[in-house]
Amino acid sequence: MKTVHLIGIGPGDPEMVTVQAINTMKTVDVFFLLEKAGRGKESLLAVRRDILERYAGERPYRVVTAASPQRNRENPNYAEGVIEWRDERLTIIGDLIANELTEGQVGAFLVWGDPSLYDGMIESLSLLQRQGRQDFDFTVIPGITSVQVLTARHRIPLNRIAETITITTGRLLEDVAPADVTNAVVMLDSRQAFRRFAETGHEVYWGALLGSPDERLIAGPVAEVADAIEGELEAVRAQNGWVMDTYILRKP
Ligand SMILES: C[S@@+](CC[C@H](N)C(=O)[O-])C[C@H]1O[C@@H](n2cnc3c(N)ncnc32)[C@H](O)[C@@H]1O
């Protein structure tokens, strides 16, 4: 039997890698790195390589990189585009496990943040097994999420007393009436969905590139800070080619 570990590595700061993740890395024969295309995306790979250099230990290991497919943004049907992308990725992941690991070996994917939060790897490996691939078993090593770094930086609890917390995406937030949102974490937002929350008096706790030396933080009423957030988003995009940001919207 082959073993595959999905190791959560935190959101970019090597000091946020857990002891369990480090101890697991030291048992790995082959690390699989999926390369995303796009300007500046090589820095995501650089973080993973840095983590390996720091923590993977003296035991010999191989690093195998593969190009990660991109979602076809031309497809007007979002759900269909995501399924196509997922299937392509599934084939690549399945081939890596089949061709790059021998019987009894241990492989690992270094997963950004925590593998359970808006990441497809757990689903991909489960799906491969449901499709009949019985040659590997897998484990999940939890990691610190970008959401935890966001709340730590702003020194706020994730939920207020006896209050629900919702985790959603910029796309899904567009279908919700702002007045119905009391406390929501918003991820994967490429459309500044927070802007609709200016008139309802919501506050925003925003962070970009959390855990990196270029980390940006802004907090305040949406009506007052929305332009400043947009300015930071533009500045980071101009500098890096991409930006990852997460925020909490809260009714006062
Ligand atoms: C595909 S999801 C992966 C989330 C990841 N599994 C986690 O636990 O944080 C990517 C989204 O996570 C958020 N994110 C991840 N890393 C971040 C960071 N360093 N700073 C701010 N947001 C981040 C952004 O909302 C981004 O669009």
The ligand as an ORCA input file, in Angstrom:
! r2SCAN-3c Opt
* xyz 0 1
  C      -8.318     28.074     -2.377
  S      -8.585     28.955     -0.893
  C      -7.511     28.115      0.193
  C      -7.727     28.420      1.653
  C      -6.739     27.685      2.538
  N      -6.962     26.263      2.495
  C      -6.777     28.157      3.990
  O      -6.903     27.316      4.892
  O      -6.622     29.354      4.230
  C      -7.752     30.440     -1.269
  C      -8.362     31.613     -0.537
  O      -7.933     31.576      0.810
  C      -7.663     32.873      1.273
  N      -6.223     32.954      1.592
  C      -5.341     31.947      1.535
  N      -4.134     32.350      1.942
  C      -4.248     33.653      2.270
  C      -3.347     34.623      2.766
  N      -2.064     34.330      3.001
  N      -3.820     35.872      3.009
  C      -5.114     36.181      2.791
  N      -6.007     35.300      2.317
  C      -5.588     34.048      2.055
  C      -8.073     33.831      0.157
  O      -9.429     34.187      0.367
  C      -7.918     32.957     -1.063
  O      -8.730     33.417     -2.122
*
